[in-house]
Amino acid sequence: MNKLMLITTVFLLFGSVTPVESSTQCEKTFGGNSYDIGNYVQHAVNRGFAINGSTEPYGAWSYGIYLVKVVPSASLTLITPNGGENMTSCQTYQITWSSTGSICDVLIKYSTDNGCSWTTIDTVSNTGSYDWPVPPEDSNQCLVCISDTCNPGVSDMSDCVFTITKITAPIVMTLSATNTGPTTAKLWGQIKDDGGEPCQYRFIYRKSDESMAHVTPWTGFVTTGQSFSQTINGLCPSSLYYFRAWARNCAGISNWGNEQTFTTPPGCETLASLLLLTPNGWEELPAGSTYEITWETTGIVENVLIEYSINNGLDWTDVNTVTNTGSYMWEVPDVNSQLCLVYISDPCCPGVNDTSDNTFTIYQCMLAYDLNHDCIVNELDFCLLMSEWQCCGNPFDPNCYDPNCPDPNCFDPNCFDPNCFDPNCSP
C-alpha cells in the first residue's frame, strides 16, 4: 500500500480529520528503518490519531509520516418534545436538542400521523433550541424530527408521540339584563363552548332610536358553562336598549350572541324640576359684590348645586351645594366677562337642572375710592369717609387712638339726602 492509498483508506475509514502541526512526526514504536504501514496506522488510530501524509513520495519512513487527530462523528439528539407532551395550538413550545461534531443548519419538521408524512417548520442555525408556534392541528400522533441540512443522515426525532389540541373560537349566548335603573343596567352572557381555552368577554349595546353602538372593554377569564356580566352606566331613562354578548380566545373572536333587550325606568327628572329666576340674563354685576341667586322648585329636591360660567357654558366652576331654600347670597367673583351664566341642579338627579336663559355681565370696578362697593363714587362714599374723619385706627398708639371714634350713635348713614342734593351746585 503506497502513501496515497494509505491516505485514502484512512479518510474512508475515519471520516474528516483536522491536521496537527506539520512538524510533528510519529515516534518509532516497532520495526527498523521502515514500518509496517498497516500496523502503524492501527497503532496511531488506537491512540486517537491517523496518518495524514508524508514528505516522501514513496515508502513510509519515520521522518516522512505525520499525524492528524480524528474528529468525532457528527450527531443530533432531540431533547424536547420527546413524547407524551400535551400542547395547544395557541401556545409557543420550545423545541430543544443537543449536538456533537460539525453541524451546518438544522431542519425542523413535524408530523401529525406518527411519521407517515412531515411538514417543515423551519431551517435554523444550530443553537440548540427553537420557539415553535404550535400549529392549529388536532392529533395525538405528533412527532418532531431534526436533521443536519448538510448531512440528512444526521438526525433524530421524538421517541414517542405527543398531543396537539386545536383551539377554536368560542361560542357565546346572551342572557337577560338585570338591575335595570334609569341610567344603569347589568348585562349578562354565557360561554356555551370555550373552544378549548378560557375566554374574555364584552358586550355591544345601543339605544333603540340611535344607530351608534357602544362597546364595553374586554375582561374576564371564563370557561364553558360559566355566566358573565358587566354593568353599564350613562343610559337614558324610559328608553329601549338592544345588546349582545361577545367572547374571544387565542383562536379568535366568537360570533355575536343572540340579541336581548331591556327598557330603563323613568328617572327622577320626571318627578321634580328647578327653574332659575335670577340671574336669568342681561344683568350687570360688580365683581366682589353680593348677589342673590333665586329659583323655584316642583317636586322633591333636597339640595341644589350652584355653578357659574364666564365663557357661555364651555367651563363651569362650583359655587356651593346648599339646602334647597330657593335662594343663595352669592359673592360675585373677581372677573371681567360679558358671557356669564349660572347653572343649578339636583346633585342626586343631575337631570333636574336649569341655566340662565341669557348671558349676563360681571365687571371689575376700577375706582379706588368706591367705599360702599357700588362702583360709583358719590355722596354716599363721602358720608362714609366723613364718618371716620380724623379717627386713628392704630390701637397701640395712645396718643391718637380713640375707641369711640367713629361714634356709631351719632353717625347717620342717611346724612346725605339725595332728594335735596344738587350735583351741579359747584363746578
NUBATOR-186711 format. One record per residue: x, y, z of N, C-alpha, C in turn. Coordinates in pm, whole numbers, padded with zeros to 5 digits, always signed. Layout:
# residues N
XYZXYZXYZ/...
# end
This chain:
# residues 427
+00086-00119+00000+00000+00000+00000+00089+00123+00000/+00078+00208-00104+00157+00331-00106+00090+00439-00021/+00162+00550-00012+00111+00656+00077-00023+00711+00032/-00043+00725-00098-00169+00777-00149-00282+00684-00113/-00261+00553-00130-00363+00456-00092-00390+00463+00057/-00283+00480+00137-00298+00487+00282-00387+00605+00322/-00358+00721+00265-00437+00841+00298-00582+00821+00263/-00605+00764+00143-00743+00742+00100-00814+00647+00195/-00742+00543+00234-00804+00445+00325-00840+00509+00457/-00747+00585+00512-00772+00650+00641-00893+00742+00634/-00905+00820+00527-01018+00912+00514-01149+00837+00500/-01144+00724+00429-01266+00646+00414-01308+00582+00545/-01208+00538+00623-01239+00467+00747-01279+00562+00859/-01216+00678+00867-01231+00760+00987-01292+00898+00963/-01341+00921+00845-01412+01046+00821-01319+01164+00811/-01377+01285+00834-01298+01407+00822-01197+01417+00934/-01084+01484+00910-00976+01496+01007-00925+01637+01014/-00862+01670+01126-00804+01803+01145-00655+01786+01170/-00569+01838+01082-00424+01817+01096-00370+01885+01221/-00264+01821+01283-00185+01889+01385-00072+01960+01315/+00017+02022+01391+00128+02093+01328+00207+02002+01236/+00247+02051+01121+00311+01968+01019+00449+01917+01061/+00507+01978+01164+00641+01934+01208+00637+01818+01305/+00511+01779+01347+00501+01668+01442+00518+01535+01370/+00617+01457+01413+00641+01328+01350+00601+01215+01441/+00566+01103+01379+00536+00983+01458+00664+00931+01521/+00653+00880+01645+00769+00817+01708+00781+00672+01663/+00904+00620+01663+00923+00479+01631+00873+00394+01745/+00795+00294+01714+00749+00203+01817+00778+00058+01782/+00797+00032+01656+00833-00103+01615+00896-00096+01477/+00955-00206+01432+01021-00210+01302+01161-00156+01308/+01221-00140+01194+01357-00087+01184+01352+00050+01125/+01424+00068+01016+01421+00198+00949+01294+00218+00869/+01220+00112+00849+01092+00123+00777+00982+00064+00864/+00857+00090+00829+00742+00049+00910+00651-00043+00832/+00583-00127+00908+00469-00199+00852+00352-00100+00855/+00319-00048+00739+00224+00064+00734+00090+00028+00798/+00039-00088+00773-00091-00126+00828-00089-00128+00980/+00016-00190+01038+00023-00194+01183+00039-00054+01241/+00118+00026+01174+00140+00162+01226+00012+00243+01226/-00064+00230+01117-00191+00303+01112-00282+00259+01226/-00288+00127+01248-00374+00080+01356-00325+00131+01489/-00195+00132+01510-00137+00182+01635-00171+00330+01655/-00158+00408+01549-00188+00552+01559-00335+00578+01585/-00418+00500+01518-00562+00517+01536-00603+00482+01678/-00543+00379+01735-00575+00341+01872-00541+00452+01970/-00445+00535+01934-00406+00647+02020-00482+00774+01985/-00577+00764+01895-00657+00882+01861-00604+00960+01744/-00513+00903+01665-00455+00973+01552-00467+00888+01426/-00450+00952+01312-00448+00880+01184-00341+00941+01095/-00294+00863+00999-00190+00911+00907-00249+01013+00813/-00177+01126+00795-00227+01230+00708-00140+01247+00583/-00013+01220+00591+00069+01238+00471+00215+01213+00497/+00300+01233+00398+00442+01208+00409+00517+01310+00326/+00638+01336+00369+00720+01426+00289+00784+01354+00171/+00773+01220+00169+00834+01140+00064+00726+01085-00028/+00751+01082-00155+00655+01024-00248+00656+00872-00245/+00742+00811-00161+00748+00666-00157+00787+00623-00018/+00756+00500+00015+00795+00448+00145+00722+00513+00259/+00741+00460+00377+00679+00514+00497+00784+00522+00604/+00884+00603+00580+00994+00617+00674+00953+00703+00793/+01026+00685+00901+00988+00754+01024+00987+00905+01009/+01079+00955+00927+01084+01100+00912+00982+01151+00812/+00906+01063+00749+00812+01108+00646+00666+01091+00684/+00638+01054+00809+00499+01029+00847+00452+01136+00946/+00334+01192+00921+00278+01299+01005+00143+01256+01061/+00094+01330+01162-00026+01289+01233-00141+01390+01218/-00264+01340+01227-00383+01425+01242-00471+01362+01348/-00547+01450+01422-00639+01399+01524-00772+01365+01458/-00830+01254+01492-00956+01212+01434-01069+01293+01496/-01156+01356+01412-01271+01432+01460-01387+01337+01485/-01456+01346+01603-01568+01256+01630-01678+01273+01526/-01755+01172+01502-01865+01176+01407-01973+01273+01456/-02043+01347+01362-02149+01443+01397-02275+01369+01440/-02353+01431+01533-02479+01372+01577-02573+01482+01626/-02703+01453+01620-02808+01539+01674-02895+01455+01766/-02931+01511+01882-03019+01441+01975-03133+01533+02014/-03257+01496+01977-03375+01575+02013-03406+01555+02161/-03417+01665+02234-03446+01658+02377-03596+01676+02403/-03654+01783+02348-03799+01807+02361-03854+01859+02229/-03975+01816+02192-04062+01720+02261-04016+01577+02232/-04019+01493+02334-03969+01357+02315-04075+01251+02341/-04204+01299+02354-04313+01204+02370-04393+01228+02496/-04526+01222+02484-04614+01236+02598-04657+01378+02629/-04602+01478+02560-04639+01617+02588-04782+01645+02538/-04847+01744+02602-04979+01792+02560-04968+01940+02529/-04991+01977+02405-04979+02116+02360-05113+02163+02306/-05129+02297+02299-05245+02357+02234-05198+02443+02118/-05287+02462+02024-05248+02529+01900-05219+02677+01918/-05248+02734+02036-05221+02876+02056-05088+02902+02124/-05027+02797+02181-04908+02821+02261-04782+02822+02175/-04672+02870+02233-04539+02861+02174-04459+02760+02256/-04409+02658+02188-04338+02549+02257-04192+02553+02215/-04101+02534+02311-03958+02538+02280-03907+02397+02247/-03869+02379+02121-03803+02256+02076-03655+02269+02113/-03597+02166+02178-03456+02172+02218-03384+02046+02172/-03254+02060+02151-03171+01948+02109-03025+01972+02148/-02945+01864+02142-02801+01874+02163-02732+01819+02038/-02603+01851+02021-02532+01806+01902-02386+01780+01935/-02322+01697+01852-02177+01676+01857-02124+01688+01717/-01996+01717+01706-01934+01729+01575-01980+01854+01502/-01954+01855+01374-01983+01971+01291-02122+01957+01229/-02211+02054+01261-02348+02057+01207-02364+02188+01129/-02422+02179+01011-02448+02302+00933-02566+02375+00995/-02682+02369+00932-02805+02421+00989-02895+02304+01025/-03000+02333+01102-03089+02227+01147-03225+02246+01082/-03271+02143+01012-03404+02140+00953-03499+02077+01054/-03609+02150+01085-03706+02102+01184-03838+02074+01111/-03894+01955+01137-04021+01914+01077-04111+01855+01186/-04242+01849+01155-04333+01782+01247-04428+01693+01168/-04482+01594+01238-04578+01501+01178-04697+01488+01271/-04816+01475+01214-04937+01452+01295-04993+01313+01273/-04919+01228+01198-04967+01092+01171-04860+00988+01200/-04785+01014+01310-04683+00919+01357-04574+00894+01253/-04541+01000+01176-04429+00991+01085-04461+00949+00944/-04589+00928+00911-04623+00892+00773-04601+01009+00679/-04622+01129+00725-04596+01248+00643-04539+01356+00734/-04466+01449+00672-04396+01551+00750-04421+01690+00692/-04427+01788+00780-04443+01929+00742-04325+02008+00797/-04261+02086+00710-04145+02165+00752-04188+02278+00846/-04117+02292+00956-04138+02404+01049-04045+02518+01012/-03913+02490+01004-03816+02596+00976-03678+02534+00958/-03587+02610+00900-03445+02575+00896-03371+02683+00974/-03298+02640+01079-03240+02738+01170-03094+02704+01198/-03023+02801+01254-02886+02776+01297-02886+02676+01413/-02775+02608+01430-02765+02505+01533-02741+02570+01670/-02849+02630+01723-02840+02699+01853-02883+02609+01969/-02945+02497+01939-02990+02407+02043-03133+02426+02087/-03201+02528+02032-03341+02548+02069-03412+02628+01961/-03546+02615+01960-03629+02688+01864-03767+02706+01924/-03818+02831+01925-03953+02859+01977-04055+02834+01867/-04135+02732+01886-04228+02684+01783-04370+02729+01813/-04428+02815+01727-04571+02846+01740-04651+02722+01699/-04710+02656+01796-04776+02529+01770-04890+02549+01671/-04896+02471+01562-04995+02493+01456-05135+02449+01499/-05238+02495+01427-05377+02458+01460-05409+02316+01413/-05349+02218+01478-05373+02077+01447-05448+02013+01563/-05508+01898+01536-05579+01823+01640-05542+01676+01624/-05438+01632+01698-05386+01496+01681-05312+01451+01806/-05321+01320+01834-05241+01260+01942-05131+01170+01886/-05098+01191+01757-04996+01111+01689-04887+01202+01634/-04842+01299+01714-04748+01400+01666-04603+01364+01699/-04514+01401+01608-04370+01383+01625-04298+01506+01574/-04175+01529+01625-04085+01631+01571-03957+01562+01528/-03904+01605+01414-03779+01549+01361-03682+01662+01331/-03553+01644+01367-03449+01741+01334-03341+01670+01254/-03278+01743+01160-03172+01684+01078-03074+01790+01034/-02953+01746+01000-02847+01834+00951-02872+01861+00803/-02880+01988+00766-02908+02021+00626-02797+01976+00533/-02673+01963+00584-02562+01919+00500-02552+01766+00495/-02605+01700+00597-02596+01555+00604-02726+01504+00665/-02831+01485+00582-02963+01447+00633-02962+01319+00716/-02857+01237+00699-02849+01116+00780-02824+01143+00926/-02771+01261+00957-02752+01302+01097-02883+01362+01142/-02962+01287+01215-03098+01331+01250-03144+01261+01377/-03258+01310+01430-03323+01245+01544-03466+01293+01547/-03554+01214+01609-03693+01254+01623-03746+01210+01758/-03867+01257+01792-03929+01225+01920-03933+01073+01938/-03900+01027+02059-03905+00883+02085-04047+00829+02084/-04142+00912+02130-04283+00870+02131-04369+00987+02081/-04493+00958+02051-04583+01062+02001-04626+01155+02114/-04665+01277+02077-04724+01372+02172-04854+01424+02112/-04927+01508+02190-05061+01551+02151-05066+01702+02128/-05133+01742+02020-05167+01882+01995-05319+01893+01993/-05373+01983+02075-05517+02008+02077-05545+02140+02007/-05631+02138+01909-05663+02258+01832-05763+02344+01908/-05728+02472+01931-05817+02568+01995-05905+02632+01887/-06035+02642+01912-06128+02705+01819-06192+02827+01885/-06247+02916+01803-06313+03035+01855-06433+02995+01941/-06461+03067+02048-06570+03029+02140-06709+03053+02080/-06807+02994+02145-06949+03015+02112-07014+03075+02236/-07091+03182+02217-07146+03257+02331-07295+03279+02311/-07369+03293+02421-07510+03329+02415-07534+03447+02508/-07636+03528+02475-07671+03647+02553-07787+03614+02645/-07775+03653+02772-07880+03633+02870-07952+03764+02900/-08057+03760+02980-08136+03880+03010-08059+03975+03101/-08087+04104+03085-08026+04207+03170-08095+04209+03306/-08021+04251+03408-08077+04266+03543-08036+04402+03599/-08087+04432+03721-08052+04556+03793-08069+04679+03704/-08179+04683+03629-08202+04794+03538-08254+04915+03614/-08185+05028+03600-08226+05154+03661-08245+05260+03555/-08278+05381+03594-08298+05488+03495-08174+05511+03406/-08056+05493+03464-07933+05521+03387-07833+05406+03387/-07868+05291+03447-07774+05179+03456-07845+05048+03426/-07762+04946+03391-07814+04810+03372-07698+04713+03382/-07728+04588+03421-07628+04483+03429-07655+04383+03317/-07560+04371+03223-07576+04284+03107-07515+04147+03137/-07579+04039+03084-07534+03904+03114-07515+03822+02987/-07420+03728+02993-07398+03632+02885-07346+03501+02941/-07329+03402+02853-07280+03271+02897-07194+03208+02787/-07086+03139+02827-07000+03068+02732-07059+02929+02707/-07106+02905+02586-07158+02772+02551-07044+02676+02520/-06937+02726+02456-06820+02643+02424-06699+02736+02421/-06601+02711+02510-06483+02800+02516-06380+02768+02409/-06402+02663+02327-06309+02629+02220-06181+02564+02267/-06173+02531+02396-06054+02466+02448-05964+02556+02531/-06007+02681+02552-05924+02775+02629-06014+02877+02698/-05982+02921+02821-06061+03026+02888-06072+03151+02802/-06185+03220+02816-06219+03331+02727-06232+03464+02802/-06212+03571+02727-06253+03705+02770-06389+03735+02709/-06457+03838+02761-06590+03870+02711-06611+04021+02710/-06714+04062+02636-06756+04202+02631-06900+04208+02579/-06959+04329+02576-07095+04347+02525-07099+04464+02427/-07193+04457+02335-07224+04571+02248-07370+04608+02275/-07399+04738+02288-07536+04780+02316-07563+04915+02249/-07690+04941+02224-07730+05069+02164-07873+05102+02203/-07903+05231+02201-08039+05280+02225-08120+05258+02098/-08248+05225+02115-08329+05184+02000-08340+05292+01893/-08337+05419+01933-08352+05525+01834-08218+05584+01790/-08108+05514+01819-07975+05559+01779-07905+05450+01697/-07829+05490+01599-07757+05393+01516-07619+05360+01573/-07561+05453+01650-07427+05430+01705-07433+05335+01823/-07347+05233+01820-07342+05134+01927-07227+05165+02023/-07240+05116+02145-07136+05129+02247-07081+04990+02277/-06951+04980+02303-06886+04852+02329-06814+04859+02463/-06835+04759+02547-06766+04753+02676-06625+04696+02656/-06533+04715+02750-06396+04664+02734-06390+04512+02753/-06287+04451+02689-06262+04308+02710-06219+04285+02856/-06271+04179+02915-06234+04147+03053-06267+04001+03080/-06228+03951+03198-06272+03820+03244-06183+03704+03207/-06221+03586+03259-06150+03460+03238-06250+03349+03266/-06332+03316+03164-06443+03223+03184-06432+03105+03089/-06492+02995+03128-06487+02871+03050-06628+02821+03021/-06635+02710+02950-06763+02654+02907-06862+02641+03024/-06984+02693+03003-07090+02685+03102-07095+02799+03201/-06990+02880+03208-06988+02991+03304-07061+03113+03248/-07134+03184+03337-07200+03309+03301-07110+03426+03337/-07133+03538+03274-07052+03658+03298-07141+03781+03284/-07096+03895+03340-07177+04017+03336-07088+04140+03339/-07143+04251+03292-07081+04382+03304-07192+04485+03328/-07164+04584+03415-07259+04691+03443-07228+04811+03355/-07330+04866+03289-07312+04983+03204-07386+05101+03267/-07334+05221+03244-07389+05343+03301-07412+05446+03191/-07469+05559+03229-07490+05668+03135-07607+05645+03040/-07701+05557+03079-07817+05531+02995-07922+05641+03012/-08016+05643+02921-08124+05741+02927-08248+05676+02990/-08315+05745+03082-08436+05690+03143-08545+05669+03038/-08635+05576+03068-08751+05548+02983-08711+05518+02839/-08606+05437+02821-08555+05409+02687-08536+05260+02665/-08556+05218+02539-08537+05078+02500-08394+05060+02448/-08326+04953+02495-08189+04924+02452-08180+04780+02400/-08094+04761+02299-08060+04629+02246-07916+04596+02286/-07888+04468+02314-07749+04431+02346-07722+04285+02309/-07591+04255+02289-07545+04119+02258-07414+04094+02332/-07388+03967+02363-07261+03927+02426-07160+03887+02319/-07033+03890+02357-06923+03858+02266-06813+03792+02349/-06732+03702+02291-06622+03637+02363-06506+03612+02267/-06386+03592+02325-06269+03564+02242-06170+03479+02319/-06090+03400+02245-05974+03329+02298-05861+03343+02198/-05753+03265+02214-05638+03284+02127-05666+03247+01982/-05771+03166+01959-05803+03125+01822-05885+03229+01747/-05947+03322+01819-06026+03424+01751-06143+03471+01834/-06231+03548+01769-06347+03609+01834-06473+03536+01791/-06562+03517+01887-06689+03448+01858-06778+03535+01771/-06882+03471+01717-06991+03548+01660-07068+03615+01773/-07139+03725+01741-07220+03788+01843-07325+03690+01894/-07353+03698+02025-07461+03617+02081-07596+03667+02035/-07700+03594+02070-07836+03634+02036-07868+03771+02097/-07958+03844+02030-07993+03979+02074-08094+03975+02188/-08070+04061+02290-08163+04079+02400-08197+04227+02413/-08305+04260+02485-08345+04399+02504-08376+04425+02652/-08374+04551+02689-08423+04595+02820-08469+04740+02808/-08556+04781+02899-08606+04919+02899-08577+04982+03034/-08516+05099+03031-08485+05169+03156-08612+05235+03211/-08630+05238+03343-08749+05300+03403-08737+05453+03399/-08848+05523+03430-08842+05670+03434-08742+05719+03537/-08681+05833+03510-08583+05890+03601-08643+05994+03693/-08563+06041+03785-08611+06139+03883-08648+06271+03817/-08594+06299+03696-08624+06426+03633-08771+06437+03592/-08841+06323+03588-08983+06328+03557-09067+06360+03681/-09004+06360+03797-09076+06379+03923-09047+06513+03989/-08947+06588+03940-08911+06716+04001-08855+06809+03895/-08846+06939+03929-08789+07037+03837-08734+07156+03914/-08640+07227+03852-08584+07351+03906-08598+07459+03800/-08633+07580+03841-08645+07694+03750-08562+07809+03806/-08454+07847+03738-08369+07958+03781-08439+08090+03750/-08452+08175+03851-08517+08306+03834-08415+08416+03810/-08313+08423+03898-08210+08526+03883-08074+08467+03920/-07971+08505+03845-07970+08590+03725-08016+08509+03604/-08096+08570+03519-08151+08498+03405-08113+08561+03272/-08020+08662+03277-07973+08723+03153-07979+08873+03155/-07875+08935+03104-07861+09080+03082-07827+09157+03209/-07818+09093+03325-07779+09164+03446-07633+09211+03436/-07602+09316+03511-07465+09367+03521-07426+09367+03668/-07334+09278+03706-07300+09260+03846-07156+09303+03872/-07134+09392+03969-06996+09431+04002-06921+09314+04067/-06799+09293+04026-06716+09190+04089-06697+09223+04236/-06707+09121+04322-06690+09142+04464-06817+09180+04537/-06923+09209+04463-07050+09243+04528-07123+09116+04570/-07230+09131+04645-07312+09017+04686-07442+09020+04607/-07474+08906+04545-07592+08899+04459-07676+08779+04500/-07810+08797+04503-07899+08689+04542-07941+08607+04421/-07896+08480+04419-07942+08384+04318-08073+08325+04370/-08176+08321+04283-08306+08270+04326-08359+08168+04226/-08445+08077+04275-08505+07973+04189-08634+07922+04250/-08710+07850+04169-08832+07784+04213-08818+07634+04194/-08894+07555+04272-08885+07409+04269-09023+07347+04261/-09034+07237+04184-09150+07150+04191-09101+07010+04227/-09183+06932+04297-09139+06801+04339-09043+06809+04455/-08968+06700+04476-08876+06692+04589-08733+06709+04542/-08670+06819+04582-08529+06844+04559-08471+06890+04691/-08390+06807+04754-08340+06839+04888-08227+06939+04885/-08134+06925+04791-08017+07014+04783-08001+07067+04641/-07931+07178+04630-07909+07240+04499-07760+07270+04482/-07705+07223+04373-07567+07255+04335-07570+07378+04247/-07491+07480+04284-07485+07605+04208-07348+07616+04142/-07347+07647+04014-07223+07664+03938-07235+07789+03852/-07121+07842+03809-07124+07956+03716-07019+07937+03607/-07043+08006+03495-06951+08003+03381-06925+08145+03336/-06802+08171+03291-06770+08304+03237-06739+08295+03087/-06764+08176+03026-06738+08161+02882-06856+08093+02812/-06979+08135+02854-07101+08090+02789-07120+07938+02799/-07076+07880+02910-07103+07739+02936-06998+07641+02892/-06886+07690+02838-06780+07596+02799-06716+07533+02921/-06699+07610+03027-06643+07559+03152-06730+07608+03268/-06733+07524+03373-06815+07559+03488-06733+07552+03616/-06762+07642+03708-06696+07649+03838-06801+07634+03949/-06774+07544+04045-06868+07526+04156-06875+07651+04242/-06996+07688+04281-07017+07794+04379-07038+07731+04516/-07140+07642+04524-07169+07577+04651-07283+07477+04630/-07294+07381+04721-07411+07293+04727-07486+07330+04855/-07610+07373+04839-07683+07431+04951-07818+07362+04968/-07873+07377+05086-08009+07329+05111-08106+07406+05022/-08206+07338+04973-08299+07399+04878-08395+07496+04948/-08346+07619+04967-08429+07724+05028-08489+07819+04923/-08445+07805+04798-08497+07892+04693-08410+08012+04665/-08305+08033+04747-08217+08148+04722-08080+08123+04783/-07983+08201+04733-07846+08190+04785-07777+08324+04760/-07710+08377+04866-07637+08503+04853-07498+08472+04799/-07475+08516+04678-07354+08482+04602-07255+08598+04605/-07132+08569+04650-07026+08669+04639-06972+08663+04497/-07004+08765+04420-06971+08766+04276-06820+08760+04258/-06769+08671+04175-06624+08653+04160-06557+08773+04095/-06427+08784+04118-06350+08898+04069-06302+08870+03927/-06395+08887+03831-06365+08860+03690-06426+08970+03605/-06387+08972+03479-06446+09060+03379-06498+08973+03265/-06630+08969+03245-06684+08889+03136-06827+08932+03106/-06862+08931+02979-06999+08956+02935-07070+08826+02895/-07005+08711+02924-07059+08582+02882-07083+08491+03003/-07143+08549+03106-07161+08474+03231-07297+08405+03235/-07298+08287+03299-07421+08210+03320-07416+08149+03460/-07534+08121+03517-07545+08045+03641-07624+07918+03610/-07580+07806+03671-07641+07674+03649-07676+07613+03784/-07799+07566+03799-07840+07499+03923-07887+07358+03888/-07863+07262+03980-07903+07123+03954-07920+07049+04086/-07990+06935+04077-08007+06845+04192-07888+06749+04192/-07801+06750+04295-07685+06661+04296-07721+06513+04287/-07839+06476+04337-07881+06336+04333-07947+06299+04201/-07987+06398+04125-08051+06373+03995-08010+06486+03901/-07890+06475+03840-07839+06584+03758-07931+06625+03644/-08025+06535+03608-08118+06571+03501-08216+06678+03542/-08229+06704+03671-08312+06814+03721-08223+06936+03732/-08238+07032+03640-08146+07146+03635-08208+07260+03558/-08143+07376+03565-08180+07491+03483-08060+07585+03475/-08059+07667+03370-07949+07760+03344-08006+07896+03309/-07929+08001+03332-07970+08135+03288-08011+08131+03141/-08123+08197+03109-08170+08194+02969-08075+08270+02877/-08010+08374+02930-07915+08453+02851-07794+08486+02937/-07689+08529+02874-07569+08566+02947-07587+08699+03019/-07510+08718+03125-07507+08845+03197-07362+08888+03213/-07342+09006+03270-07209+09067+03278-07160+09073+03422/-07034+09038+03441-06964+09065+03568-06846+09155+03532/-06833+09266+03606-06726+09361+03573-06651+09399+03700/-06523+09424+03684-06437+09467+03794-06440+09619+03802/-06474+09673+03920-06479+09818+03939-06337+09873+03952/-06304+09974+03873-06168+10028+03871-06153+10155+03955/-06250+10181+04047-06246+10303+04127-06185+10273+04264/-06080+10345+04299-06009+10319+04424-06088+10367+04546/-06177+10468+04531-06244+10527+04647-06394+10497+04648/-06430+10384+04589-06569+10339+04596-06586+10265+04729/-06617+10338+04834-06615+10282+04969-06731+10186+04995/-06840+10201+04928-06954+10112+04952-06967+10005+04841/-06870+09997+04752-06858+09892+04651-06977+09883+04557/-07033+10003+04526-07139+10000+04424-07085+10047+04289/-06954+10061+04280-06882+10102+04159-06923+10243+04113/-06962+10324+04208-06989+10466+04181-06934+10545+04299/-06851+10643+04271-06802+10731+04377-06895+10853+04381/-06971+10862+04492-07066+10972+04503-07078+11016+04649/-07188+11086+04681-07206+11141+04814-07211+11033+04922/-07255+10913+04887-07260+10806+04986-07120+10765+05031/-07028+10762+04935-06890+10732+04971-06832+10846+05056/-06875+10975+05026-06826+11088+05103-06875+11080+05248/-07000+11038+05266-07053+11022+05402-06973+10919+05479/-06939+10809+05414-06859+10707+05480-06722+10761+05519/-06665+10840+05430-06534+10899+05459-06543+10994+05578/-06644+11079+05580-06656+11177+05686-06687+11112+05821/-06751+10994+05819-06785+10929+05945-06660+10886+06021/-06547+10873+05953-06424+10833+06019-06317+10944+06012/-06365+11067+05987-06269+11177+05972-06191+11196+06102/-06060+11201+06090-05965+11222+06198-05966+11111+06304/-06021+10995+06271-06013+10880+06360-05879+10810+06337/-05822+10758+06446-05696+10685+06438-05727+10537+06447/-05673+10458+06358-05703+10315+06355-05599+10229+06420/-05495+10287+06482-05389+10209+06545-05418+10195+06693/-05462+10081+06739-05499+10066+06881-05380+10068+06974/-05257+10061+06920-05138+10061+07004-05076+10201+07018/-05144+10303+06960-05094+10441+06970-05188+10520+07063/-05153+10533+07192-05245+10602+07287-05258+10750+07259/-05168+10804+07179-05172+10947+07153-05283+10985+07057/-05323+10889+06977-05425+10925+06878-05545+10833+06878/-05532+10715+06935-05641+10617+06922-05757+10649+07017/-05874+10652+06963-05996+10673+07042-06093+10560+07007/-06116+10467+07101-06205+10353+07069-06346+10397+07035/-06385+10522+07065-06520+10569+07035-06526+10647+06905/-06421+10641+06830-06420+10712+06701-06410+10608+06590/-06506+10600+06498-06624+10689+06491-06730+10649+06593/-06818+10745+06623-06925+10722+06721-07047+10667+06648/-07079+10539+06670-07193+10481+06597-07326+10544+06636/-07326+10610+06748-07453+10671+06792-07483+10800+06719/-07379+10862+06669-07405+10989+06603-07392+10982+06453/-07348+10864+06401-07334+10852+06256-07470+10826+06193/-07503+10908+06098-07630+10893+06026-07598+10845+05885/-07629+10719+05853-07599+10670+05719-07675+10745+05611/-07780+10818+05652-07856+10897+05554-07818+11045+05562/-07693+11067+05607-07650+11206+05626-07657+11286+05498/-07657+11220+05389-07665+11292+05263-07800+11261+05202/-07880+11362+05186-08014+11342+05134-08012+11358+04983/-08026+11251+04909-08021+11263+04763-08139+11343+04707/-08243+11361+04790-08358+11437+04739-08332+11586+04731/-08236+11633+04815-08207+11776+04810-08068+11805+04756/-07994+11701+04729-07859+11721+04680-07861+11761+04535/-07784+11865+04502-07773+11910+04365-07628+11888+04320/-07606+11790+04238-07466+11761+04197-07406+11871+04113/-07493+11967+04066-07441+12074+03984-07422+12203+04063/-07427+12192+04199-07419+12311+04278-07281+12375+04274/-07181+12298+04234-07045+12355+04223-06981+12296+04098/-06891+12372+04041-06828+12324+03916-06743+12202+03943/
# end
